[in-house]
Amino acid sequence: MDVFFTYLLVSSTTPLFLWKERRTLAILHIPVIAAMWGIFLTYINFDLGLIGHFLFGVSFVVNVVIAHLTIYHVFAKPFFTKKMRDIRNY
């Protein structure tokens, strides 16, 4: 649970990193973060049973996918685009 909470704090900053390059992806990520916080707070305060575990897992997986897309668009894509441009100009 501590790892999830740490990941939740880190993933909450993802839209800030995306805002300049990929504004639409950042805006689409905000409801997922809000849902994740809501599910987390509900999960801590109440016993939701199987549905709670399912929602908790789904929100986590969706956020991991969005975070990896963010890393790709912000860091990997510009790096490989620059490398391909350098290779073509060589």
N, C-alpha and C positions, 0 to 999 in steps of 0.2 A: 504494500500500500504506500510505503514511503517513496518507492521508486516512481509509482504512478503520480503521486502528488508533485514530485520534483519535475517529472515530465510535463505535467499540467502547467506548472509555472513557466517552464521554458517554452512550451508550445503557445502559451498565451502571448508571447512576444513575437511570434512568427509574422503576424500582419504588419508589424513595424518594419521588419526587414523587407517585406514584399512591397510596401506601399509605393516606393519610387519606381521599381521596374514593372511589377505586375499588380496593378491596383485592383483589377477585377478578381484575381485569385485571393488577394488579401480580404476583400469584401466578402467573398464566398466563404472564407475561413472563419469569420467572426461568429456566425450562428453555430458552427460546429464547436467552437470554443465555449460559447455560452451553454450549449447543450451538455458539453462535457463537465463544466462546472456544476450545472444543475444536477446532473446524474451523480456526480461525486458527493455533493452536499446531501442529496437524498439518500444515497447509499450509506453514508456515515450515520445519519440520523434515524433511518428506518430499515427494517428488514424487508426487502422487496422480493426476496426469494429468487426463483429461476428467472423471472422477467428482469429483475434488477441486475443480475449477473450478465444476462444477455445484452441489455442496454449498455452496461458498463464496458463490456468487451467490444461491442460494435462501435461505440463512440471512440474508444481507444484506437481501434484499427483504422477507422476513418481519419482520425487525426494524424496517425503515423503516416498514412499514405499522403495526406496533404503536406505534411512536413517534409517528406522525401521529395515530393514534386517541387517544393520551395527550394530545397537545397540544389536540385537539378537546375532549375531556372535561374537561380541567383549565382551559383558558383560554377557548376559543371558545364552548362551550355555555353556561357561566354568563353570559358577556357578552351573548350574543344573547337569553337567557332574560330577563335584566334589562331589556334594551331593549324586548322585546315586552311585558313587564309595564308598563313606563313608558308605552308607546303605548296600551295598553288602558285605563290609568287616566287618560289625558289626556282 
